[in-house]
């Protein structure tokens, strides 16, 4: 009798759990509908209603752009798309206006670089000791982290790492870099010289012992003049790492650094 009673209670508990899950799903759906009514969703790139990104704007994220390598103190510099028009609006909505659902399509765009990147860096890796590839984000200032409430590049980095692993590469995210106090936003410091001066000596490695001998991919959201990437590469090289490429969601086309 006691065992029967226990079985009955378990069934009640399972049923109660299913009811809670169903209720949560209903409430979430209702909340989403209410939010759509109060603040209708529109494409972050062109403003077309009722979609996060329209197909046209989404396709613009998959137009890889080579950035002149000599400017970046790395062998390769590759972005998902040029930083202009709808792509610029998409990234600013995600980066500065906390449009977190854009994590998904932006992560897919970054992951789309993995097959090309794998082919390009394979000759470089063959000549180095076999160590994991570290995917290192360009650091944000403390003020930017407080304003956003998160490391905005984290989901993008995870998408890239998973794509590299599917290519058979041993890769992991390593938040190795930190940024000391910087008072102005990077987009406010126009021109290569001003950006270099703004970041000079500000980027450092948190723990050099974690980097020695590892090939590194430096990832940023936007490459404008390359000053951030150069500072990152110098700090990583000084710590014994081997920066092999720079990646970004978008890059300002050469000659348009004051965009």
FENGI-V93186 format. One record per helix or strand of 3 or more residues. SS is the DSSP state (helix for helix, strand for strand). FROM is the first residue (numbers start at 1). TO is the last residue. If there is no record, write none. Layout:
ss:SS from:FROM to:TO
ss:SS from:FROM to:TO
This chain:
ss:helix from:2 to:38
ss:helix from:55 to:59
ss:helix from:69 to:71
ss:strand from:76 to:82
ss:helix from:85 to:95
ss:helix from:102 to:111
ss:helix from:114 to:126
ss:strand from:133 to:137
ss:helix from:142 to:148
ss:helix from:154 to:166
ss:strand from:171 to:173
ss:strand from:177 to:179
ss:helix from:186 to:188
ss:helix from:192 to:199
ss:strand from:203 to:205
ss:helix from:208 to:210
ss:strand from:215 to:223
ss:helix from:227 to:238
ss:strand from:242 to:251
